């Protein structure tokens, strides 16, 4: 359907149309979008307008543009997860993907009240909770608790060996693509479990990162609480 003039910049309208189609699953992660020429003809705009819309999507990490090959829906890779969703750095300032040292627990239970509210679930809905200890630089650094709706991830709690990067599993195994994450950061005191698994004193200061992850259409699909030992690490936020 052609773009209607008078409803804002044309490239913004094209961008919104493309986002709707990606969110609806018309193009799956890794699949190519139609060519700029085809999209320009469909929307009744210039090829330059389509190119500007695609550049905006690329800037938002929704698509990846390969010169000579075309534009593809972005997929979750370890490198993308590291640079887009992970912000802890070592003392040298370099990012490194944390590695799962030990899966502490993984099972299904009823959602707690706060979890149900934040994930938009019914009061009696079931969730899957994953607890794992993750290393950075070969040392225990993060105690992670992840909560997801059970209805979106059937069988997740029965997987024998969960991968280190869960967002790729969400996408490939369940068709759930994480697009955005909102984090609340604060200092907390280590409780008994955190002190034991992270090897710190009871009451030692930890960085608590409370993350709510959403899909492209704004549906909340994951709660993640990371308790981080920052004696050798810092949280890096780049403002541009």
N, C-alpha and C positions, 0 to 999 in steps of 0.2 A: 504494500500500500504506500503510495507516495507521501512524502512528508508535507504537512500543511504549513505554509508560511504564516508568520505573525504569531507563532507560539514560542518565541525565543530563538537563539542562534540555531541555524540548521544543523551544524555538526553536533550540538548538544542533543537535539532530537534524534539524530541518527545513533548517537552513542546510547541513548536510553532504549531505543528499539533493539539494539544489539544486545544490551544487557538483559532485557526481557527474554530474548530468545535463548541466551546462554543459561539463564536461571530456569527456564522451562525445560532445558535439556535438549533443545533442538540440535545443538552442537555439543558433543561430549568433550571432556578434557582430552587434549591431544589431537582432536579433529580439526581440520582446516575450515576456515570461514570461506564463503564465496569470494571471488576476486573483487577488487575495488571497482572494476568496470561493471560487474554484475550487480553489486550493491548499489552503485550509483544509478543504474537503470531502474532497479526496483524502487528505490526511494525517490526518484525524480530529482536528484541533486547532482552536483558536479563531482568528478572523481577526487578533486582536491578536498571537498567537504567530507567525503568518506575517509580519505586519508587522515584528515585532522581528527575525526572521531576515533579511528583505529589507534592513532598515536595516543589519544587520551586514555583509551582502554589499556594500552601497553604501559602507560605511566602508572596506572592503578593495578598492575600485575594481573589483569584479567586475560590478556592475550599475550602471545609471544610472536614477534615479527622476525621472519627469516628471509633475508634478502635473496631474491631469486626463487623462493619456494612458496611464500605466501604468509598468511597470518593464521595462527593456531590458538585454540583455547588453551590457556595455561594449565599445566598439571603440577601436582605437588611432587617435588623431588627433594632429596635431602638438602641440596644447596639452597633451594627456595625456602624450605622450612627454616633453615639456619638463619638466613639473612632477612627474611620477612617476619618471622614469628619468634625469634629467639634473640635476647639482648644481653646475655651475660658474656663478659669478656674476661680473659686472664690478665695477669699483671702486665703482660706485654701489649695489652690492648687488642689482641686478636680474638675473633670469635671462633668457637669450636663447638661442634655438636655434642651435647652430653650423651653418654652411652649408658644403657641400662645395665647396672651391675647385678640387680636381683629384683625379681617380681615378688613383692611381699604378699599380695592377695589380689584376687580378681573374682568377682561374683555378682550375683543379682540380688537386689533388695528393693524395698519400697522407698520412694523418694522422701527425704525429709522436707518439711514445710518450705524452708527457704529455697531448697533445690527445685522443688516443683514450681514455685513462683518464678524463679529466674529462668528456668527452662521452658516455661509456659505449659506445664503438665497438669493433669488432673491430680487431685489430692492423693489418690490411691495408686498412682502410676508407679511402674517399676523402672528402676535405673540400674545400670551396670557401673560398679565402682572398681577402679583399678588403682592399686597402690604399688609404687615401684621406687627403688633407690637408683639414682643415676650418678655416674662418675663424670668428672671433668679433670683432664690432666692425670688420669689414673687414680684419682682419689675421690671418695664419696663427697658429693657436693649438693645434691638436690633430693629431697624427699617429696615425691609427687603423688597427689591424689586427683584422679580424673573421674568425673561422673558424666555419663551420657544416657539419653533415653533408651530404654531397652527395646522399644518398638522400632527404632531406627537402625539398631545394630543387633539383629537376632543372631545368636550363636557367638557373639564376640567373647563372652565369658568362657566359652568352651574351647577357644583356640589354644593349642598346646604352647606355642612359642610366639608371643606377641612381638611384632617388629619394633625396632627402636623408634622409627618415625611413624607415629600413628596416623597422621593426616593423610599419608599416602594410602594406608590401609582403608581409612574411611572412604576415600575417593574410589579406589579400585575395587574394594570388596562390597561397598554399600551404596555407592553413587552419591555420597555426601561430600561436597567440596567446601572446605573452610575458606572463607574469603576475608573475614575481618575478625580481629580479636580486640576486646577492650580489657585493659588490665588496671587493677587497683593495687598499689604498692605501699607496703607499710613495714615497720619493724615490729617483730614479735619476739617473745622469749621461748626458747626451746623447751617443749614438754618432754616427758620421759621417752616416748617413742622416737622423737626427732633427735634427742640427745644420744640415744643408744645407737641408732643406725648411722647418724652422721659423725659420731665420734666427737661430740662437743659436750661441754658441761651442761648440766640441767640449768635452765634459765639463761643460757648464753644467747646473745642477740643473733637473730636470723632475719633474712629478708623474705617476707611473704609476698608472693605474686599471685593475686587472685584474678584469673582470666575467664572471661565469658567469650566463647568463640561462636561465630554466626556464619550461616551460608550467605550466598549472594543476595537472596531475597530477604535477608534480615532475620531468618529463623534461628533462634539460639539452639545449639546442638551439643555444646560441651562446656562443662565447668572444670577448671583445672587450678588446683592450689599447689604452688611450688614453694617449699620451704628451703631456702638457699643459704648455705654456709658461705659467707662472702669474705672470709679471711684471706682468700687468695683470688677472689673474683669481684667484679663490680658490674652494676647494671648500666649499660650504655644506651642513651637515648639521643639520636641524631635529629637535630632540628634544622630544616632547610627552608 
